Amino acid sequence: ATQGAGGPGVTIAGIVRDADGVPVALGEPLSLTVEQTPLLDATWVDASTVATLSTSGDVDLYRIGGRHESDGSVSGAVQVVGGNLADGIRVRDADGMVWRHNTSGGWQTTGIVASFLGTQQ
């Protein structure tokens, strides 16, 4: 996630690997057009989707070469991490509460308190 003179943006690049799977370079960068609210965080959701977290707590999904959709908002959000697909997204708020998307389209607390969220591949 970046913040430039024209507003916020997300730039992504693939990882070029050799025959043994060792990373050797970055691919051509691709810029995604995002909403104009400044971004706090961004994360991969799956192989073709990036989620962003804005300063207003909005979580938005951007599909590479495709559509954008809002995924709701978490008050006081400070961090977003991806999981497997949109259902795996977790948001941490300023108090350390971890939130997950629920089936009715909103966000609910998981009951977990954390100082940082990480992802495992």
Secondary structure, DSSP 8 states (H G I E B T S, - for coil): -EEETTEEEEEE--EEE-TTS-EEEE---EEE---SS-EEEEEEEETTEEEEEETT-EEEEEETTS-EEEEEE-TTEEEEE--SSGGG-EEEETT-EEEEE-TTSSEEEEEEE-S------
